[in-house]
Amino acid sequence: MEGLVWVRNAKRKTWLYQIGQIILWGYFHVVFRMKVVGAENMPMEGPVLLCSNHLAKRDPVLLGLSQKRQIFYMAKEELFQNWFLGGLFRKLGAFPVKRGTGGSDALEDAYVLLKENGVVGVFIEGHRSKDGKLQKPKTGAALLAYETKVPVVPVCITAGDGGRPGPFKRTMIRFGKPISPEELNIKDDSSMQLRRASRTIMGRIAELRAESLKALGLPPDPEPESPKREVSHEN
């Protein structure tokens, strides 16, 4: 696929998404004590790939309330089988992905949304963290960045104690500066190139988490241990 051509107008928010932002803004700021840092790093026009860590089911709502643009996420196909609920989820920014397809159909939907100057959100770890710490990244976001050539905005959600978020526990949401396609420098869609780019994006998210932990008065995460090399005892 060729890179996308930027135009001035951003994809407009749906009316239901706007109502949801108004209704939920106060509740989430009081119950989850949201503190947003760096929201100005989100471009207000053009396509954007938003890459975040993942702590809880409410993360899409937290990110949606943290800046002005509508974010679109993939969701399992079963949620769309009912025509009413399916339409509701689409209005709220979800698009279906079929199980067993490797996400190829969702990738196509994401490409269309980016072509329409939308913001596509990806939880780069692929699953929720059990302890709040960052996990190993998947390569889906890097593949999407390679195929669309859009900027990647890293964001990190950090609970007030550095672990899992919860009600009345402080939640810090920190946006980083966009990573340009030139900075990612993905030469092809080989697994080596995609893993390297994924580590670059995850490294930026790790920097954001370190800044948030410091701001919260918490110690930094321990450095991950390097895998031990097996020593051969053969002569």
Disulfide bonds with the S-S distance in Angstrom:
none
